[in-house]
Amino acid sequence: MAGALASKEEGHPKVGALIRARRRQQHMTLMELGEAAEVSVGYLSQVERDHATPSLGTLAQIARALGVSIDYFVAAPATHNALTRNGERNRFSIDGSSIVYERLGADFPGNQLSSFLMTVPPGYRSETVAHEGEEILFVLEGAITQRLDGEEMLMEAGDSLHFRGNRPHSWSNHTDKPARLLWTGTLALFRSTAQPRSALGTPKTGANKPVRKKVTSKEKRK
């Protein structure tokens, strides 16, 4: 039997509130954060107001732009053992999301891959994203509709897709049954040096500086 679903601590702020608070601590505007995270300002505003829930990949981009680990926003159990047993892995989800994740990849210095089992409920639709790295998606059970560079593809059990993350992509479960997926990618979602959000508290000045867009001399004159 799988481990209990990990969720945020009782009384802990929601993901949107945490993103907004961290952004303000870093004196960033929505536009600056959107540019750094490669996320539209409109979508980012919805996330901060808890009107939309980002996927794990999008949340990782936002976290990187804010200079923190994704652990700052979601309590995802770390895996230090190379071997994980079926039925013994802890599950987790992003606050407000109906997707359940099981972390497969081990946590060690220098690891390049992230890997998860994902259980996707009927009717789920992701946002469109483009990011660094590459991805491999394998459908274990059920079916999803994958969109890649505007092309729509039906993927059923046994189908796989390998692509560069900088190609705009999204996916959805168009069926009335849950889908189970194996996702593996080089997008850095969790870093072994990162502190869990329960240990982070208020970020220290100068630590984990956020990614900021460089202002050109031409922009300064505006």
C-alpha positions, -999 to +999 in steps of 0.1 A: +000+000+000+014+034-010+024+059+017+001+086+029-003+116+006+020+144+018+004+178+020+012+212+033+014+217+070-018+227+089-023+265+087+006+269+061-001+295+034-012+283+000+011+282-029-002+314-044+003+333-012+038+319-008+048+330-043+034+365-038+051+369-004+085+357-018+081+379-048+075+410-026+104+401-004+126+402-035+111+435-046+100+420-079+070+430-100+047+405-116+062+414-150+098+408-137+089+375-122+070+364-153+099+373-176+124+355-153+102+324-150+090+325-186+054+325-175+028+350-187+018+378-163-018+370-166-013+333-156+011+343-128-015+367-114-041+338-114-016+316-096-009+342-069-047+346-063-051+308-062-073+309-093-049+285-111-025+258-099+008+254-117+022+221-128+053+208-110+075+220-139+060+255-140+063+258-102+100+248-105+105+277-130+089+301-106+109+289-077+142+292-096+133+328-106+126+336-070+159+321-058+144+292-038+140+254-043+106+240-052+106+225-017+098+260-005+063+257-019+055+220-017+063+193+008+077+165-014+094+136+004+130+133-006+144+099-018+180+092-008+180+054-016+188+043-051+161+016-048+124+025-042+099-003-036+065-005-052+038+004-027+063+021-003+069+054-021+054+085-005+030+105-026+025+143-028+006+169-046+007+207-051-018+225-030-049+230-051-039+205-078-057+171-083-025+154-097-008+130-074+030+125-078+053+097-067+089+107-067+112+080-083+146+098-087+171+096-058+184+128-042+222+131-044+247+158-053+250+163-090+220+143-101+207+154-135+174+136-139+140+140-123+114+112-125+079+108-113+048+086-115+018+108-120-019+100-115-040+124-135-077+126-129-104+128-156-108+163-171-074+177-160-058+202-183-023+216-179-011+251-188+011+256-219+048+258-210+082+259-226+114+255-205+150+242-204+160+206-207+142+176-223+113+153-213+102+117-218+066+109-212+053+073-211+016+064-206+012+035-182-025+034-179-054+053-195-050+080-222-041+117-225-041+143-252-006+158-257-001+191-275+034+199-288+042+229-310+005+232-318+002+196-329-024+175-310-016+138-303-036+111-286-014+090-263-026+057-250-011+030-227+023+020-240+029+052-260+058+075-253+070+109-263+106+124-261+110+161-268+130+193-260+113+213-232+117+246-251+089+235-275+055+248-262+036+219-248+006+210-227-015+179-221-049+169-207-069+139-197-098+140-220-113+107-207-136+097-179-109+076-162-077+084-144-044+082-164-011+070-150+021+084-165+058+080-161+076+114-165+114+117-167+133+149-176+164+169-171+145+200-158+159+205-123+129+202-100+145+194-067+180+201-057+199+181-031+213+213-015+179+229-010+162+233+023+126+221+028+101+249+031+095+241+067+131+249+074+134+280+052+111+303+071+118+339+061+145+340+034+177+356+045+189+387+027+215+379+001+208+341+001+195+324-030+194+355-051+165+354-077+171+354-114+166+390-126+165+404-161+194+426-170+183+462-178+200+476-209+212+512-212+184+518-237+158+506-213+172+528-185+167+559-207+130+552-210 
